[in-house]
Amino acid sequence: MTVSIPASFTKLSSDKIMTDTIMDFPRNVGTLLKADWFEDIVVNRSASERRAATITARRSIKKEYQASWLVRAIECIDLTTLAGD
């Protein structure tokens, strides 16, 4: 997998990346949390606790599968929280 840095980014001597065009984009104000989405959720507590207890007993992922799962985990990271705004 190759990652290319857009031309609008410039490399600083401290190996940090900055952009001159970041102010051109409007701020994402987000949305309100709709708690009613969660009101009708039912969880079998004892089954959830049993399942959670087995997580540490499972075998870890090895070799090429480990790499592919790590890539998948990195793809799922929400990088918007790292923006600092």
HUKA-V843869 format. One line per field, one symbol per residue. ss: DSSP state (2 for helix, 1 for strand, 0 for the rest). A space follows every 10 residues. Layout:
# HUKA-V843869
ss=???
This chain:
# HUKA-V843869
ss=0000000011 1000001110 0222000000 0000222200 0000222222 2222222000 0022222222 2222200022 22200
